[in-house]
Amino acid sequence: MLDPILDWTRWRGRLRRRAFWLRLAVASVAFVVLFVFLERTAGRPATLPLYPPFFAVLLSLAVRRLHDQARAGGWLLMLLVPVLGPLLVGWLLLCARGTRGDNQYGADPRAVGRDYLQVAIHEPA
């Protein structure tokens, strides 16, 4: 029951580019909606508890996206390099393709559920 919720904060495994974009959009929209609601009802200080879970989700998504490219999460430290660091990390997270096949971080998410050795045989009814 909690598996779909905990899936957003996993640190292991790989995450496809499409799934990263979708989860990034959903997390951002949820954050903005909750932020606006809390700010209007309880004031700006009430929005502070929203930041840690939001950044934890973003960080876990980014690490898993880097794992899809056979890169360690330490590549996020490139964000500390002025100008070029954020551009490089942004390109890696949003545009770069993941490695084909399995890598040290797990199975290829594009190939999960596909069995190329299995042949479908259809018999007439």
Secondary structure, 3 states (H helix, E strand, C coil): CCHHHHHHHCCCCCCCHHHHHHHHHHHHHHHHHHHHHHHHHHCHHHHHHHHHHHHHHHHHHHHHHHHHCCCCHHHHHHHHCCCHHHHHHHHHHHCCCCCCCCECCECCCCCCCCCCCCCCCCCCC
